[in-house]
Amino acid sequence: MSSQKAAPASVVVPTGLQRSPGTALHRQLYIVLRDQILRGTFPAGAAIPKEADLEQMFGVSRITVRRAVADLESHGLVRKVPSKGTFVLPRKDGARREATLTLLEALTRQAEDTQVQVLSVETVHAPGDIALLLELEPNGVAHHVVRLRSAGKTPLMVTDAWVLAKWAQDLTPKTLLKNALFEIILSKGVKFGKVVQEFSAILADPQQASLLKTDVGSPLIKVTRLFYDAQDRPAYHLTSVATPERTRLLMEIPASAINTLSAGSYQHTVLV
């Protein structure tokens, strides 16, 4: 590899991994190095610090370093060259993409480009917060659908949907394998009027970690969407969780919407 080069001398690698119960040390180190690679701190062809240097920088064992580097290599981010070092590989996904699809177009593309596994379909009493959002009576019934979307053998996203019972007659595992959920709802004559979105981060619980093949306590992207019909009535509630290792969320806000609710706003929750 004649193009191999050392990392910039100005690179400062953060130290002090969290040693309390949660994400394993090798996973934390992997995430730190992966993020630096994705940000370009270590460009394609550059060598990441040697194992001994990483041990000192982070105060971890050689085994921890090797496990983290092995994870980087298994995800196609680096390549180990005997007697020379570990070098960053070119990004497979190229430069940052633009958000060129509308929401429904993006949902259609997602359905076309991934495989779905229907984990559960049931009609049950909606939890209090869901009942409130869907404007149901207390202990009101809704259709609950949980699915896993994957690319090949790689899990990408767990979706958890609550649908008004009147739109759920044909929601079965069989129909959900053939059609996206929103397509089934649209086929009932529903016309979407607006969507309220919320983006947040959570820590993976045991079930989410198992489905997404990540560690318990790993950070996950959480996207919550409440779809309304053209009469401004709730139609269905959808929550998606994904690991930031494999998923990014792209948005484009036109100039006409910069000073509107469509641009979004921060909502802080402070516990006193």
trRosetta pair geometry for C-beta under 8 A, 3 or more apart (Angstrom, degrees):
i j d omega theta_ij theta_ji phi_ij phi_ji
1 4 4.4 77 111 -38 109 108
1 45 7.3 -175 166 -135 118 81
1 81 6.5 -108 16 -84 126 152
1 84 7.9 156 46 123 110 160
1 87 6.4 -167 111 56 164 170
3 45 4.7 -72 128 -133 99 136
4 45 5.7 -153 -109 -172 36 78
4 46 7.9 129 -163 -106 59 15
4 47 6.6 53 -179 -51 100 95
4 81 7.4 -63 -94 13 157 159
4 84 7.0 26 137 160 167 133
4 85 7.7 145 -180 60 134 112
4 87 5.3 -78 -126 -107 105 147
5 45 5.5 42 22 131 89 102
5 46 5.5 -40 81 -101 81 61
5 47 7.2 -142 99 -4 33 83
6 9 8.0 39 118 -62 118 70
6 46 6.6 18 142 -154 17 79
6 47 5.3 -35 -120 38 50 109
7 11 5.1 -29 147 1 118 152
7 41 7.7 21 -158 141 116 75
7 42 5.2 -46 -112 -114 114 87
7 46 4.6 86 -88 170 62 121
7 47 5.9 -105 -24 72 83 61
7 48 6.5 60 -49 -111 134 31
7 49 7.0 -54 25 -53 144 64
8 11 5.2 121 74 -33 83 93
8 41 7.9 -112 37 -177 113 60
8 46 7.5 -36 -17 -133 67 145
11 36 7.7 75 -157 -169 118 133
11 41 5.7 105 -127 174 108 100
11 42 7.2 44 -114 -69 153 76
13 32 7.3 85 -167 150 92 124
13 36 7.2 -33 -113 -73 84 161
13 49 6.7 -69 -26 -13 154 142
13 54 7.8 -74 132 -115 164 70
13 57 5.0 14 88 -175 125 147
13 58 7.7 -66 132 -54 119 90
14 32 6.4 -127 58 -147 104 130
15 57 5.5 -138 -93 168 98 65
15 58 5.7 -162 -136 -100 70 44
15 59 6.9 79 -171 -5 106 100
16 58 7.6 -122 -8 -143 21 60
16 59 7.4 35 -87 24 41 126
17 25 5.4 95 123 -138 150 83
17 28 4.6 122 -148 109 116 144
17 29 6.5 -45 -84 -59 144 79
17 32 7.9 -107 -92 -23 98 140
17 58 5.6 37 -21 -170 110 106
17 59 7.5 -154 22 62 92 92
17 60 6.6 24 21 -60 139 120
18 22 6.4 -14 115 61 127 132
18 23 7.2 69 69 55 116 93
18 28 6.4 -175 36 -107 84 155
19 25 7.1 11 -103 -81 71 108
21 217 7.9 -156 142 -82 70 160
22 203 7.6 -74 -146 -149 102 142
22 217 4.2 -176 -161 177 67 150
23 27 4.8 -117 176 90 98 125
23 28 5.4 122 112 -60 116 88
23 31 7.7 -1 160 -7 153 140
23 215 5.7 105 -129 100 74 139
23 217 4.9 -146 -54 109 67 111
23 218 5.7 96 -101 -86 113 60
24 27 4.5 90 62 6 83 107
24 28 7.1 -150 95 -8 42 85
24 215 6.1 -132 7 -133 97 157
25 28 5.6 -53 -148 34 34 112
25 29 6.3 31 155 -16 67 105
25 60 5.5 164 161 -123 133 130
25 64 5.0 -34 109 -141 117 134
26 29 5.7 -53 -147 39 34 111
26 30 6.2 42 150 -24 65 104
26 60 7.9 149 -78 175 60 149
26 63 8.0 -72 -75 126 125 71
26 64 4.7 -149 -76 -156 84 69
26 65 7.8 -128 -118 -46 87 13
26 67 3.8 -18 -150 92 152 121
26 68 4.6 -151 -165 -56 75 81
26 71 7.2 131 149 -9 103 132
27 30 5.5 -49 -147 34 33 116
27 31 6.4 34 154 -21 64 103
27 68 7.6 -159 -68 -102 16 87
27 71 7.7 86 -108 -37 56 174
27 215 5.3 -45 -101 -2 167 153
27 218 6.8 -96 166 -94 141 104
28 31 5.8 -54 -150 34 31 111
28 32 6.5 30 153 -18 64 105
29 32 5.8 -52 -148 35 33 111
29 33 6.3 24 158 -10 67 109
29 54 7.2 81 -162 178 130 120
29 58 5.9 41 -103 -154 111 174
29 60 6.5 -86 -62 20 140 165
29 64 6.4 108 3 152 149 99
29 65 6.8 -102 152 -106 162 51
29 68 3.9 -60 97 -97 111 158
30 33 6.1 -64 -148 43 27 104
30 34 5.8 28 157 -22 66 113
30 67 7.9 -75 -53 118 114 76
30 68 4.2 -153 -62 -146 75 83
30 71 4.5 -16 -120 79 140 139
30 72 6.3 -163 -140 -51 85 82
31 34 5.7 -54 -139 38 27 113
31 35 6.2 27 161 -20 63 107
31 245 7.9 -91 -109 -80 83 100
32 35 6.1 -59 -151 35 25 107
32 36 6.6 21 154 -16 62 107
32 58 8.0 161 56 -95 157 131
33 36 5.7 -56 -149 37 33 110
33 37 6.4 35 153 -20 66 105
33 42 7.8 -1 -166 12 77 143
33 48 6.3 39 -153 -147 119 145
33 68 6.4 109 18 155 136 118
33 69 7.8 -30 96 -89 170 62
33 72 6.1 -55 108 -78 127 137
34 37 5.7 -56 -151 35 32 111
34 38 6.3 25 155 -15 67 108
34 72 6.4 -161 -77 -106 84 91
34 75 7.5 5 -114 79 123 151
34 77 6.2 -92 -120 -108 80 172
34 245 7.1 -11 151 -123 160 88
35 38 5.7 -55 -142 40 32 108
35 39 6.1 27 158 -15 66 110
36 39 5.9 -58 -142 42 29 107
36 41 3.9 -62 -170 53 87 133
36 42 5.6 61 128 1 100 97
37 40 7.9 47 175 -64 28 20
37 41 7.2 -69 -64 52 25 84
37 42 5.1 -37 -98 63 66 106
37 48 7.7 -42 -75 -80 105 119
37 72 7.5 127 -18 -146 156 119
37 77 5.4 79 121 -175 164 119
37 78 7.4 -110 -105 -56 151 95
37 88 5.5 179 -136 -127 107 121
38 91 7.8 92 -123 -101 63 123
40 43 5.5 21 -160 -86 74 78
42 46 4.7 -149 -168 86 73 126
42 47 7.9 -98 -153 89 115 21
42 48 5.5 2 -130 -88 160 79
42 88 4.9 157 133 -50 103 143
43 46 5.0 92 57 -13 65 121
43 88 6.5 165 109 79 26 146
44 88 5.4 -125 -115 111 34 102
44 89 6.6 -18 -135 144 89 20
44 90 4.4 39 -134 -89 145 60
44 91 7.0 -105 -68 -12 119 71
45 87 6.3 -17 -156 -177 27 116
45 88 6.5 -36 22 67 25 86
45 90 7.9 27 -36 -61 80 77
46 87 6.8 163 85 -148 26 74
46 88 5.2 14 55 20 75 119
47 84 7.9 -130 -100 143 130 82
47 85 4.3 10 -141 128 128 146
47 86 6.4 108 -153 69 76 50
47 87 5.4 -48 -91 -92 62 71
47 88 7.7 -152 -86 -6 16 80
48 54 7.8 28 141 -65 104 123
48 69 7.7 -175 79 -115 141 103
48 72 7.9 1 -7 134 163 170
48 78 6.4 -43 -4 -112 127 145
48 85 7.7 176 50 166 59 107
48 86 5.3 -33 43 90 100 105
48 87 7.7 -177 -1 -101 75 22
48 88 6.7 106 -43 -52 91 90
49 53 4.0 -114 175 94 113 128
49 54 5.1 144 96 -56 115 81
49 57 6.7 60 105 -13 168 144
50 53 4.7 92 56 7 77 105
50 54 7.1 -145 95 -6 38 87
50 85 6.5 -85 -91 -122 80 99
51 54 5.8 -57 -148 37 31 110
51 55 6.5 39 152 -25 65 102
51 62 6.1 51 162 -140 121 84
51 65 4.9 126 -150 124 82 143
51 66 6.7 17 -127 -67 129 76
51 69 7.3 -70 -93 -21 92 151
52 55 5.6 -47 -153 27 34 117
52 56 6.8 27 153 -13 63 104
52 62 7.9 -10 -87 -101 56 99
53 56 5.9 -58 -154 39 34 107
53 57 6.1 34 152 -22 69 109
54 57 5.5 -52 -138 37 33 113
54 58 6.0 -4 173 12 68 112
54 60 7.5 -36 137 55 85 106
54 65 4.7 126 97 -126 126 123
54 68 7.8 -150 164 68 148 135
55 58 7.0 -85 -148 52 16 83
55 59 7.6 59 169 -104 53 11
55 60 6.1 -118 -132 70 56 62
55 61 7.0 -5 -128 -165 104 12
55 62 6.0 -19 -84 -76 131 62
55 65 5.7 -69 -65 -39 76 141
56 59 7.4 21 -165 -69 24 49
58 64 7.9 -127 102 111 130 130
58 65 7.8 152 51 -83 128 93
60 64 4.0 -88 160 78 122 146
60 65 6.2 147 95 -48 112 80
61 64 4.8 105 57 2 76 100
61 65 7.2 -138 100 -2 45 86
62 65 5.6 -54 -151 37 36 113
62 66 6.2 34 153 -19 68 107
63 66 5.8 -57 -146 38 30 110
63 67 6.4 30 156 -19 65 105
64 67 6.0 -57 -150 35 29 109
64 68 6.5 26 154 -17 64 107
65 68 5.9 -60 -152 37 30 110
65 69 6.2 24 156 -14 67 109
66 69 5.8 -55 -142 41 31 108
66 70 6.1 37 155 -24 65 106
67 70 5.6 -52 -145 35 30 114
67 71 6.6 33 153 -20 62 102
68 71 5.8 -53 -155 32 32 111
68 72 6.7 34 147 -19 64 102
69 72 5.4 -48 -151 33 38 115
69 73 6.4 37 150 -19 67 104
69 78 6.9 -67 -161 74 79 145
69 80 7.3 78 154 -71 120 115
69 86 5.9 -86 -157 -113 124 168
70 73 5.6 -54 -149 37 33 111
70 74 6.2 33 153 -20 66 106
71 74 5.7 -53 -142 36 32 110
71 75 6.4 20 159 -9 64 109
72 75 6.2 -69 -152 44 27 102
72 77 4.5 -84 -172 68 80 118
72 78 4.6 26 132 17 116 114
72 86 7.8 75 90 170 134 135
73 76 7.8 51 180 -66 33 21
73 77 7.2 -95 -77 53 25 73
73 78 5.4 -65 -81 75 67 84
73 79 6.7 104 -128 -101 94 35
73 80 6.2 -27 -95 -16 141 97
73 86 7.6 -95 -69 -146 107 116
75 245 7.4 -89 -131 179 150 114
76 89 6.2 -88 169 70 66 147
76 92 6.4 11 133 -26 140 129
77 88 6.8 -41 161 -140 72 73
77 89 6.3 177 173 38 20 99
78 86 5.1 31 165 169 132 100
78 87 6.3 154 -158 79 81 32
78 88 5.6 -49 -102 -99 78 43
78 89 6.1 -172 -105 -8 19 89
79 86 7.1 173 83 -155 33 63
79 87 5.6 -23 60 63 83 85
79 89 5.5 87 -19 -62 101 106
80 85 7.7 -124 -144 132 60 29
80 86 4.9 -29 -99 -102 68 84
81 84 4.1 -25 103 58 113 119
81 85 6.2 10 54 57 96 50
81 86 7.4 174 17 -92 71 31
81 87 6.2 22 -7 0 116 113
84 87 7.7 -14 116 -34 112 113
91 94 6.1 -180 103 -57 107 14
93 97 7.6 -75 163 -30 106 108
94 97 7.9 79 83 -62 100 83
97 100 7.7 -84 164 -5 99 102
97 250 6.3 -71 88 -75 92 165
98 250 7.2 145 173 174 22 139
98 252 6.6 37 -180 -69 86 133
99 250 4.0 -175 -74 133 95 101
99 251 5.3 31 -57 -137 169 10
99 252 4.0 -165 67 -17 112 97
100 252 7.8 54 -69 -3 34 146
101 105 3.9 -140 -169 101 99 115
101 106 4.3 137 106 -63 126 78
101 109 6.2 -73 -122 -4 169 139
102 105 4.5 91 50 10 76 107
102 106 6.8 -140 92 -9 36 88
103 106 5.7 -57 -149 35 28 111
103 107 6.5 27 154 -17 64 105
103 195 6.3 -162 161 28 173 156
104 107 5.5 -49 -145 36 36 112
104 108 6.3 40 152 -21 65 103
104 182 6.9 -147 -128 131 86 147
104 192 7.5 171 -69 39 122 146
105 108 5.6 -53 -150 35 32 113
105 109 6.3 33 152 -18 66 105
106 109 5.6 -51 -146 37 33 111
106 110 6.3 38 152 -23 64 104
107 110 5.5 -50 -147 34 32 116
107 111 6.5 33 153 -19 63 103
107 180 6.2 132 152 169 99 155
107 182 5.6 25 140 29 153 145
108 111 5.8 -56 -152 35 32 110
108 112 6.4 25 152 -16 66 109
108 180 6.8 -131 -104 4 49 156
108 183 7.7 92 -100 -63 84 114
109 112 5.7 -60 -146 40 32 109
109 113 5.8 12 163 -7 70 117
110 113 6.3 -66 -134 45 23 99
110 114 5.9 -13 176 11 63 120
110 149 6.9 2 168 -170 100 162
110 180 7.8 94 81 -113 91 136
111 114 7.0 -74 -130 49 17 88
111 116 7.4 -14 -139 -40 72 126
111 179 7.9 2 -171 -175 148 37
111 180 3.9 -81 -87 -69 150 118
111 183 7.6 -15 -36 -14 177 127
113 151 7.1 -14 145 -104 85 102
114 149 4.2 39 140 -178 146 103
114 150 6.1 141 -168 64 96 28
114 151 5.7 -71 -114 -72 79 69
114 156 6.2 -97 -122 36 136 141
114 157 7.7 -15 -156 33 169 107
115 149 7.1 151 73 -154 40 58
115 150 5.3 -30 62 66 92 85
115 151 7.4 143 13 -99 85 25
115 152 7.7 118 8 -50 124 16
116 147 5.3 -15 -165 -175 103 127
116 148 7.2 142 -157 76 53 48
116 149 5.5 -25 -98 -98 70 73
116 176 6.9 -117 128 145 142 87
116 177 6.4 -166 81 -120 108 53
117 147 6.5 151 76 -163 49 70
117 148 4.4 -11 57 59 104 99
117 149 7.9 -167 20 -75 72 28
117 150 7.0 30 -8 0 108 113
118 121 6.3 -9 175 -34 121 107
118 145 7.4 -56 -146 -163 95 92
118 146 7.8 109 -168 82 54 55
118 147 5.5 -35 -107 -105 50 89
118 173 4.3 174 91 -133 152 83
118 176 5.0 102 -90 92 130 129
118 177 6.3 -85 -19 -60 120 84
119 146 4.4 -56 69 105 113 99
119 147 6.1 -178 7 -100 88 27
119 148 6.0 81 -44 -16 114 96
119 211 7.9 -30 -84 -114 148 135
120 144 7.0 -9 114 114 106 97
120 145 7.3 -177 92 -143 62 34
120 146 4.7 28 44 39 92 107
121 143 7.3 -4 -168 -178 79 97
121 144 7.4 168 -148 87 35 58
121 145 5.3 10 -108 -108 76 78
121 171 6.1 -168 -156 138 124 93
121 172 6.3 142 115 -141 163 32
121 173 5.6 -149 4 -55 135 73
121 176 6.8 -176 -76 -5 134 146
122 143 7.5 169 91 -154 32 57
122 144 5.3 -15 65 58 80 100
123 141 5.9 31 172 177 94 113
123 142 7.4 -160 -146 102 66 23
123 143 5.4 -35 -96 -99 75 66
123 144 7.4 162 -98 14 22 79
123 165 6.7 64 -139 -114 116 102
123 168 7.1 141 -92 118 103 146
124 141 6.9 -174 105 -142 16 77
124 142 7.3 -28 66 62 59 63
124 144 5.5 -19 32 1 108 129
125 131 8.0 -14 172 -69 73 126
125 139 5.0 -37 -144 -159 126 65
125 140 7.0 123 -146 73 69 28
125 141 6.0 -57 -92 -93 48 61
126 130 4.3 -121 178 97 109 113
126 131 4.3 148 93 -65 114 80
126 134 6.5 -73 -177 37 173 136
126 136 5.7 101 42 46 138 158
126 140 5.7 -13 28 81 111 82
126 141 7.0 142 -17 -146 85 14
126 142 4.3 43 -63 16 116 119
126 144 7.8 164 -100 -66 72 104
126 162 5.9 82 -123 -158 114 138
127 130 4.8 82 58 15 80 106
127 131 6.8 -149 91 -10 35 91
128 131 5.7 -57 -143 36 27 112
128 132 6.4 27 159 -20 63 106
128 138 7.9 0 -117 -131 79 79
129 132 5.7 -53 -151 33 31 113
129 133 6.5 27 154 -15 65 107
130 133 5.8 -57 -147 39 33 108
130 134 6.0 13 160 -2 69 113
130 136 7.8 12 119 21 73 129
130 142 6.8 -120 138 38 122 154
130 162 4.9 78 -166 11 132 177
130 237 5.9 -156 -140 55 90 157
131 134 6.2 -66 -139 50 25 98
131 136 4.2 -90 -152 64 77 111
131 137 7.5 -65 -172 78 118 26
131 138 6.6 87 146 -114 154 35
131 139 7.6 20 -106 -16 157 14
131 140 5.1 137 -134 41 108 105
131 142 7.6 -159 -90 -16 67 125
132 135 7.5 22 179 -76 29 37
132 136 7.8 -66 -44 41 20 77
133 226 5.7 -119 177 -113 120 135
133 234 6.3 136 143 -119 67 157
133 237 5.6 75 107 -86 134 138
134 140 7.5 -145 91 94 115 138
134 142 6.2 61 87 -88 172 144
134 162 6.4 -107 -50 120 142 118
134 164 6.3 174 -171 -76 122 85
134 234 4.7 -150 -132 112 48 143
134 236 7.7 11 -109 -118 113 30
134 237 6.1 -95 -62 -23 101 117
135 233 7.1 -90 41 -157 146 81
135 234 5.5 157 10 23 101 121
136 140 2.9 -146 166 67 117 156
136 141 7.7 -170 -158 36 140 31
136 142 6.5 -99 -69 -49 154 109
136 164 8.0 -178 -76 -115 104 81
137 140 4.4 125 54 -67 65 105
141 165 5.5 42 105 -60 96 136
142 162 4.8 38 130 -175 141 95
142 163 6.3 156 -180 68 94 37
142 164 6.3 -58 -126 -104 93 29
142 165 6.1 -124 -117 -47 39 78
142 168 7.7 132 -174 -31 55 152
143 162 7.2 146 74 -159 51 47
143 163 4.4 -27 63 63 106 96
143 164 7.6 1 17 81 95 16
143 165 6.0 133 -30 -101 91 54
143 167 7.8 -122 24 77 133 74
143 168 3.5 161 -26 -132 153 156
143 171 5.4 96 167 65 150 151
144 160 7.7 -15 -167 -171 88 79
144 161 7.3 157 -154 86 42 56
144 162 5.8 -13 -100 -102 68 72
145 159 7.8 -4 112 112 90 97
145 160 7.7 162 86 -156 53 36
145 161 4.5 -11 61 61 98 104
145 162 7.9 -174 23 -74 73 28
145 163 6.8 26 0 -4 114 114
145 171 6.2 -100 -70 179 130 128
145 176 6.6 -179 -155 -106 132 152
145 181 6.4 162 90 -104 156 133
146 158 7.2 -3 -171 -177 90 94
146 159 7.1 171 -149 89 45 55
146 160 5.3 -1 -106 -108 83 71
146 161 7.6 -172 -74 23 39 69
147 158 7.4 169 87 -155 45 51
147 159 5.0 -5 58 56 92 99
147 161 7.8 11 7 3 102 108
147 176 6.8 -143 -83 161 131 130
147 181 7.9 -156 -3 -40 144 120
148 155 6.0 -44 -179 -138 113 109
148 157 7.4 162 -155 87 49 48
148 158 5.5 -21 -102 -103 72 71
148 159 7.9 -175 -81 19 25 73
148 211 5.5 -138 -106 -171 130 116
149 155 7.7 110 83 -159 42 63
149 156 5.2 -50 102 63 88 104
149 157 4.6 0 52 58 108 95
149 158 7.9 -165 19 -77 73 26
149 159 6.8 45 -13 -10 108 110
150 153 6.9 -26 168 -161 133 11
150 154 5.9 157 -165 80 88 44
150 155 4.8 -52 -99 -101 98 46
150 156 5.8 159 -113 3 34 86
151 154 5.1 -17 65 65 83 103
151 156 5.8 66 -9 -43 92 126
154 213 7.8 -104 -146 44 55 140
154 246 6.8 179 160 -130 121 152
155 158 7.8 16 174 -53 118 82
155 211 6.0 177 -168 150 160 66
155 212 5.0 -145 106 -125 126 43
155 213 5.6 140 30 7 117 101
156 212 8.0 -51 117 -130 3 88
156 242 6.0 -9 161 -131 63 113
156 246 5.8 -126 -123 121 73 131
156 247 6.1 112 -171 -66 88 115
157 240 5.3 -7 -173 -169 118 106
157 241 6.9 154 -154 75 66 40
157 242 4.4 -31 -98 -82 81 104
157 247 6.7 90 -70 -80 99 155
158 208 6.1 -128 24 -127 153 81
158 211 5.3 66 -76 111 126 147
158 212 6.6 -89 -23 -56 108 100
158 240 7.1 156 80 -153 46 54
158 241 5.2 -10 57 56 96 93
158 242 7.7 177 20 -72 64 56
159 181 7.9 -151 128 0 142 142
159 238 6.3 -17 -167 -166 105 96
159 239 7.0 155 -156 83 54 49
159 240 4.9 -19 -100 -99 79 81
160 238 7.4 146 77 -157 49 48
160 239 4.6 -14 60 62 99 100
160 240 7.7 -176 20 -76 69 36
160 241 7.9 25 -2 -2 107 99
161 181 5.7 180 -42 -170 177 168
161 236 6.0 12 -173 169 103 120
161 237 6.8 157 -154 84 55 54
161 238 4.8 -10 -103 -104 87 76
161 239 7.6 -169 -74 25 44 63
162 236 6.4 175 88 -160 51 74
162 237 4.5 2 53 54 100 103
162 238 8.0 -154 27 -68 62 42
163 167 5.5 -106 171 80 109 107
163 168 4.9 135 103 -76 118 108
163 171 6.5 146 60 -56 151 161
163 181 7.3 -144 -66 -175 134 116
163 185 6.9 -141 -139 -86 125 119
163 235 7.6 -15 -142 150 73 66
163 236 4.3 -14 -106 -111 69 118
163 237 8.0 -150 -67 30 40 62
164 167 5.2 71 71 14 89 101
164 168 6.9 -165 93 -21 43 102
164 234 7.3 139 -52 110 117 85
164 235 6.4 -91 5 -161 118 40
164 236 6.6 -115 -1 -76 76 72
165 168 5.4 -71 -145 32 35 120
166 169 8.0 -12 -175 -32 32 94
167 171 8.0 59 119 -33 70 119
167 184 7.9 117 160 121 94 89
167 185 5.1 28 173 -128 135 85
167 188 5.1 -162 -136 38 82 168
167 190 6.4 7 -113 -40 132 138
167 235 6.7 47 -21 -169 161 86
167 236 7.0 -99 73 -55 145 111
168 171 4.5 -47 -159 13 75 127
170 175 5.3 107 154 -73 90 175
170 184 6.1 -151 89 -163 109 116
170 187 7.9 -48 57 86 147 128
171 175 6.5 -119 -125 72 27 126
171 176 6.6 45 -159 -55 69 108
171 181 7.5 33 -121 -131 111 87
171 184 6.4 118 -86 133 77 155
172 175 4.9 87 49 12 80 98
172 176 6.8 -154 85 -4 37 91
173 176 5.8 -65 -142 43 28 109
173 177 6.5 33 158 -26 64 104
174 177 6.0 -56 -156 27 29 111
174 178 7.0 13 152 -9 61 109
175 178 5.8 -65 -154 41 38 107
175 179 6.0 -27 170 35 76 105
175 184 6.2 87 146 -103 121 134
176 179 7.0 -75 -118 64 28 66
176 181 6.6 12 -126 -76 97 77
176 184 7.5 -49 -89 -30 65 149
179 183 4.6 -121 179 85 106 124
179 184 5.2 126 107 -56 128 88
179 187 7.8 -5 170 -18 161 138
180 183 4.5 92 61 2 83 107
180 184 7.3 -151 93 -8 45 83
181 184 5.8 -55 -155 32 35 111
181 185 6.6 29 152 -15 67 106
181 236 7.5 -139 147 126 120 164
181 238 7.6 154 86 -97 145 125
182 185 5.6 -53 -149 39 37 112
182 186 6.2 40 152 -21 68 105
182 192 8.0 -9 -160 -50 112 137
182 227 7.5 168 -116 -87 104 166
183 186 5.6 -51 -145 37 32 112
183 187 6.4 39 152 -27 63 103
184 187 5.6 -52 -153 28 31 116
184 188 7.4 35 148 -23 59 98
185 188 5.9 -51 -165 22 39 113
185 190 5.1 -37 155 44 86 141
185 227 7.9 93 113 103 161 151
185 235 6.3 99 -179 161 140 123
185 236 6.3 -108 -93 -9 156 136
186 189 8.0 130 176 -6 40 8
186 190 5.9 -99 -105 66 37 85
186 191 7.8 67 -133 -92 80 41
186 192 7.6 -50 -91 -22 95 97
190 229 5.4 -99 -159 -110 92 110
190 235 5.6 103 -165 -133 145 140
191 229 6.2 82 67 -164 56 80
191 230 4.3 13 88 -33 107 120
192 195 6.9 7 178 -53 126 93
192 227 5.6 -62 -127 -169 113 105
192 228 6.9 100 -159 76 68 49
192 229 6.5 -84 -110 -116 34 40
192 230 7.3 84 105 -53 11 69
192 235 6.9 -98 -103 19 77 153
193 228 4.9 -55 58 106 101 97
193 229 5.6 51 -8 127 103 26
193 230 4.3 143 -70 -106 102 33
193 231 7.1 -156 -38 19 146 26
193 232 5.8 -82 88 -71 159 53
194 228 4.9 7 56 49 77 119
194 232 7.3 18 23 -112 112 72
195 225 5.4 -11 -175 -166 111 105
195 226 6.9 156 -158 75 58 47
195 227 5.3 -19 -105 -102 88 62
195 228 7.1 -161 -79 17 38 78
196 225 7.1 152 77 -154 48 51
196 226 4.6 -7 55 54 99 102
196 228 7.5 59 -9 -20 93 109
197 223 6.7 -22 -162 -168 100 91
197 224 7.0 147 -158 82 49 55
197 225 5.2 -13 -102 -100 75 79
197 264 7.7 -52 78 -97 102 109
198 223 7.4 155 80 -157 51 45
198 224 4.4 -8 57 58 100 105
198 225 7.9 -166 23 -70 66 40
199 221 7.3 -27 -160 -169 92 91
199 222 7.2 145 -159 83 44 60
199 223 5.7 -11 -104 -105 72 73
199 224 7.9 -160 -70 24 30 71
199 249 6.9 -158 -120 76 134 164
200 222 4.8 -23 71 68 82 109
200 224 7.6 11 15 -1 105 107
201 219 5.6 -11 -175 -164 116 103
201 220 6.8 152 -159 74 64 46
201 221 6.4 -40 -104 -105 72 42
201 222 6.5 165 -104 14 17 93
202 219 7.6 141 78 -153 32 55
202 220 5.2 -25 67 61 80 100
202 222 5.0 55 -2 -35 109 133
202 241 6.9 -54 50 -125 121 123
203 217 5.0 -14 -176 -144 118 44
203 218 7.0 138 -155 64 67 26
203 219 6.4 -47 -100 -95 59 45
203 220 7.0 129 -133 12 11 92
204 208 4.5 -140 -152 96 82 112
204 209 4.2 108 142 -67 127 85
204 212 6.8 -116 -125 50 136 130
204 214 5.8 162 -36 89 171 113
204 215 7.0 130 62 91 134 46
204 216 5.9 -133 98 -133 96 36
204 217 6.3 -47 54 17 80 15
204 218 4.7 11 10 53 125 79
204 219 7.7 -32 -19 21 87 3
204 220 5.2 109 -68 -35 81 121
204 241 7.9 139 -104 157 77 134
204 243 7.7 -3 -66 -88 131 94
205 208 5.1 85 49 16 71 105
205 209 6.8 -138 91 -8 30 94
205 216 7.0 1 -174 -140 22 89
206 209 5.7 -58 -142 38 27 112
206 210 6.3 28 160 -21 64 107
206 216 5.4 -5 -88 -103 60 121
207 210 5.8 -55 -150 34 29 111
207 211 6.4 22 157 -14 64 108
208 211 5.9 -59 -146 40 31 107
208 212 5.9 3 165 4 68 116
208 220 6.5 -48 155 -60 141 162
208 241 5.9 -38 -141 106 130 147
209 212 6.4 -69 -135 52 23 93
209 213 7.9 87 169 -92 54 3
209 214 5.3 -106 -142 77 71 71
209 215 6.0 -44 -147 134 126 15
209 216 4.5 -86 -25 -75 167 56
209 217 7.8 16 -78 13 138 48
209 218 6.6 122 -110 24 100 106
210 213 7.6 17 -178 -73 26 43
212 220 7.4 136 28 -108 172 119
212 241 7.6 -92 -54 115 142 97
212 242 7.3 161 -123 -141 134 41
212 243 5.3 143 166 -30 134 112
214 218 4.5 -92 148 47 120 157
214 220 7.9 154 70 -78 153 96
214 243 5.2 152 -54 -92 152 143
214 245 7.3 163 -102 17 126 135
215 218 4.6 112 62 -42 80 110
218 243 6.6 1 127 -123 129 108
219 243 7.8 108 91 -141 61 67
219 244 6.4 -8 103 9 106 119
220 241 4.8 22 157 -175 134 103
220 242 6.5 147 -165 69 87 26
220 243 5.9 -59 -113 -89 74 52
220 244 7.5 -179 -135 -18 28 79
221 241 6.8 159 80 -153 53 51
221 242 5.0 -18 57 63 104 83
221 243 7.4 139 11 -134 87 5
221 244 5.6 111 -35 -67 106 82
221 247 6.1 -124 37 94 138 116
221 249 6.6 176 180 -23 149 118
222 239 6.8 -13 -168 -169 92 97
222 240 7.4 160 -153 83 45 50
222 241 5.2 -13 -100 -100 73 83
223 239 7.2 159 84 -154 50 49
223 240 4.7 -7 58 57 99 98
223 241 7.8 -177 22 -77 67 38
223 242 7.9 5 4 11 105 103
223 249 6.7 146 -75 -97 133 147
224 237 7.5 -9 -170 -174 90 90
224 238 7.3 161 -155 89 46 52
224 239 4.9 -12 -104 -104 77 81
224 240 8.0 -169 -75 23 36 63
225 237 7.4 167 88 -156 53 46
225 238 4.7 -9 60 62 97 98
225 239 7.8 -179 23 -77 64 37
225 240 7.9 19 3 1 104 101
226 234 6.2 -50 -180 -128 104 102
226 236 8.0 -166 -149 99 49 36
226 237 5.3 -12 -107 -109 74 78
226 238 7.9 -177 -78 25 32 67
227 234 7.4 98 80 -159 52 59
227 235 4.7 -55 105 60 97 108
227 236 5.3 9 48 55 114 73
227 237 7.6 -154 20 -76 75 32
227 238 7.0 41 -16 1 106 108
228 232 5.5 0 171 -143 136 38
228 233 6.3 142 -158 66 83 26
228 234 5.8 -55 -102 -94 71 39
228 235 6.2 142 -137 -3 17 92
229 232 7.3 -72 71 -3 63 14
229 233 5.1 -9 39 57 105 84
229 234 7.9 25 -1 99 82 7
229 235 4.9 112 -47 -60 86 115
234 237 7.2 0 -174 -53 120 89
242 246 6.8 -112 175 75 103 92
242 247 3.8 -5 140 35 139 159
243 246 5.5 56 77 23 95 94
243 247 6.5 116 69 19 48 101
244 247 6.4 -87 -112 64 32 72
244 248 7.3 61 -149 -84 73 61
253 257 5.3 -124 -171 88 85 109
253 258 5.9 109 134 -88 118 63
253 262 6.6 152 -135 121 100 97
253 263 5.2 69 -151 -110 152 76
254 257 5.1 77 61 15 78 102
254 258 7.6 -113 101 -36 42 78
255 258 5.8 -26 -153 -15 39 116
256 260 7.9 8 134 -7 61 130
257 260 4.9 -73 -156 41 61 120
257 262 4.1 -48 -173 75 122 132
257 263 5.9 162 136 -53 83 83
258 263 5.4 64 -154 -81 34 139
259 263 7.1 24 -58 -6 12 143
260 263 6.0 124 63 -6 58 93
261 264 7.7 65 172 -67 50 25
261 265 7.6 -59 -139 -12 62 109
